[in-house]
Amino acid sequence: MPRFVAIILVVTLSALAGCDRQPTRTNTQPRPQTELMSPRLSYDDSCRHLQREKLIDLGDIPVFPKRPPRHDDDVLGVSFFRTMLADAKLEHLTLLRTFFGRSEIRATSFRDTDLSESTANWNDFVDVDFSSADLSRCDFRACPFKSVRFVGARLAGTDFRHCSFTGCDFTGADLTGAKLTKKVAASLHLSSEQQRVVDWQVDDGAEPEGG
């Protein structure tokens, strides 16, 4: 066999042998850690949390309302009326049908808290975090919102008439059927999909009671 043919055969066989070897897999990057969402506390345990934080009176757990609260109800569940709620961490709680009236809520986090069907007219919300919260079917009429995060929040059927928004973030929020007027649309920076599902109102309608 000629020498140059022998050399070609040796090189070819070496290359084929190398193809049988699997490359060594190295991964110097740590696997991403998935942050699991904490489970929400029950209504009773959520009320006990508020009691420990001295945000509601000690004693019996407030009666859970059978419907969304009104300003003139004789008996309310959890309620904040003519008060300042500030620097509070109220996350992963179950506080459906809470009443907020004539109050200022400032620098408070409601991350992943269920506040659905709550009534919150005539309040000031400043630097509040509602990320991943359930605010569906809430009545927020006549509230100014400043630097409020609604990131990933459920806002289906929520009433935002007579409201103003300054520096608020609605990224990823579900606004299906939410009531808004076109005059505030420019200040919300909504996606095209969010704009499509909003229940746009011609005007703000009558002001809510209890003002």
C-alpha positions in Angstrom: 0.0 0.0 0.0 1.4 3.4 -0.9 2.5 5.5 2.0 0.2 8.4 1.4 -2.9 6.1 1.2 -1.9 4.6 4.6 -1.7 8.1 6.1 -5.2 9.0 4.8 -6.6 5.8 6.3 -5.1 6.5 9.7 -6.5 10.1 9.7 -9.9 8.9 8.6 -10.1 6.2 11.3 -9.0 8.6 14.0 -11.7 11.1 13.0 -14.4 8.3 13.0 -13.3 7.2 16.5 -13.5 10.7 17.7 -17.2 10.9 16.6 -18.1 8.1 18.9 -17.0 10.0 22.0 -19.7 12.2 23.5 -18.6 15.7 24.4 -18.3 16.5 28.1 -21.2 18.7 29.3 -20.2 21.4 31.7 -22.6 23.9 33.2 -21.0 26.6 35.3 -24.3 28.5 35.5 -26.5 27.7 38.5 -30.0 26.6 37.7 -32.5 29.4 38.1 -34.4 29.3 41.4 -38.2 29.4 41.0 -39.7 31.6 43.6 -42.8 29.9 44.8 -45.8 32.1 45.7 -46.7 31.8 49.3 -50.2 30.5 49.9 -52.8 33.0 51.0 -53.9 32.9 54.6 -57.6 32.2 55.3 -59.9 35.1 56.1 -59.8 34.3 59.8 -56.0 34.1 59.8 -55.7 37.2 57.7 -57.8 39.1 60.3 -55.6 37.8 63.1 -52.6 39.1 61.2 -54.3 42.6 61.1 -54.9 42.3 64.8 -51.3 41.5 65.5 -50.3 44.5 63.4 -52.8 46.6 65.4 -54.6 47.6 62.2 -58.0 46.3 63.4 -59.4 45.9 67.0 -58.6 42.8 69.0 -61.4 40.4 69.9 -63.8 38.6 67.6 -63.0 38.2 64.0 -65.0 40.7 61.9 -68.1 39.1 60.3 -67.4 38.2 56.7 -69.8 40.3 54.5 -72.3 38.5 52.3 -72.0 41.2 49.6 -69.7 44.1 48.7 -69.8 46.7 51.5 -71.5 50.1 51.4 -70.6 53.2 53.2 -73.9 53.2 55.1 -73.8 49.6 56.3 -74.4 49.2 60.1 -72.0 46.3 60.2 -68.9 46.0 58.1 -66.2 43.3 57.9 -62.6 44.5 57.7 -62.7 48.3 57.3 -60.5 51.4 57.2 -62.4 54.6 57.6 -60.9 58.1 57.9 -57.5 56.7 58.8 -53.9 56.5 57.6 -52.7 53.1 56.6 -49.0 53.4 56.0 -45.8 51.3 55.8 -47.8 48.1 56.2 -47.0 44.7 54.7 -50.3 43.0 54.0 -49.3 40.3 51.5 -50.8 36.9 50.7 -53.9 37.6 52.7 -57.6 36.9 52.0 -59.6 40.1 52.7 -62.5 40.0 50.3 -65.1 42.7 50.6 -63.0 45.1 52.7 -64.2 48.6 53.1 -61.9 51.6 52.6 -63.4 55.1 53.0 -62.0 58.6 53.2 -58.5 57.1 54.0 -54.9 57.5 52.8 -53.1 54.3 52.0 -49.4 54.9 51.6 -46.3 52.8 51.1 -48.2 49.6 51.7 -47.9 46.3 50.0 -50.9 44.1 49.1 -48.9 41.7 46.9 -51.0 38.6 46.1 -53.7 39.6 48.5 -57.4 38.8 47.6 -59.3 42.1 47.9 -62.0 41.2 45.4 -65.4 42.9 45.7 -64.0 45.5 48.0 -65.4 49.0 48.2 -62.8 51.8 48.2 -64.3 55.2 47.3 -62.7 58.6 48.1 -59.3 57.3 49.2 -55.8 58.4 48.3 -53.4 55.5 47.2 -49.8 56.6 47.2 -46.8 54.2 46.5 -49.0 51.1 47.0 -48.1 47.7 45.6 -51.0 45.6 44.3 -48.8 43.3 42.3 -50.5 39.9 41.7 -53.4 41.0 43.9 -57.0 40.0 43.1 -58.9 43.3 42.8 -61.6 41.9 40.6 -65.0 43.7 40.8 -63.7 46.3 43.3 -65.2 49.7 43.4 -62.3 52.2 43.3 -64.3 55.2 42.1 -63.2 58.7 43.1 -59.6 57.7 44.1 -56.4 59.3 43.0 -53.6 56.7 42.4 -50.0 57.9 42.5 -47.0 55.5 41.9 -49.2 52.5 42.4 -48.1 49.0 41.0 -50.9 46.9 39.5 -48.3 44.5 37.9 -50.0 41.1 37.1 -53.1 42.1 39.2 -56.6 40.8 38.5 -58.7 43.9 37.7 -61.6 42.2 35.9 -64.8 44.2 36.3 -63.1 46.8 38.6 -64.6 50.3 38.5 -62.0 53.1 38.0 -64.4 55.9 37.1 -63.6 59.3 38.6 -60.0 58.2 39.2 -56.7 59.7 38.3 -53.4 57.9 37.7 -49.9 59.3 38.0 -46.9 57.1 37.5 -48.8 53.8 37.8 -47.7 50.4 36.3 -50.4 48.1 34.8 -47.9 45.7 33.2 -49.5 42.2 32.8 -52.7 43.2 34.6 -56.0 41.6 33.6 -58.4 44.5 32.8 -61.2 42.5 31.3 -64.4 44.5 31.8 -62.7 47.1 33.9 -64.5 50.5 33.7 -62.3 53.3 32.5 -62.9 56.5 30.6 -60.9 57.4 27.4 -59.7 60.6 29.0 -57.4 58.7 31.4 -56.3 56.2 28.8 -53.2 58.2 27.8 -51.8 58.2 31.4 -52.1 54.4 31.8 -49.7 53.1 29.0 -51.8 50.0 28.4 -51.0 47.3 25.9 -53.1 46.9 22.8 -54.6 43.7 24.3 -55.5 45.5 27.6 -57.1 48.3 25.7 -59.2 45.8 23.7 -60.7 44.2 26.8 -61.4 47.4 28.8 -65.1 48.4 29.2 -64.5 51.9 28.0 -67.0 54.4 29.4 -68.3 57.5 27.7 -68.1 59.5 30.9 -67.5 59.0 34.6 -71.2 59.0 35.5 -72.5 60.0 38.9 -70.0 60.3 41.8 -70.1 57.5 44.4 -72.0 58.0 47.6 -70.2 58.6 50.9 -68.1 61.5 49.6 
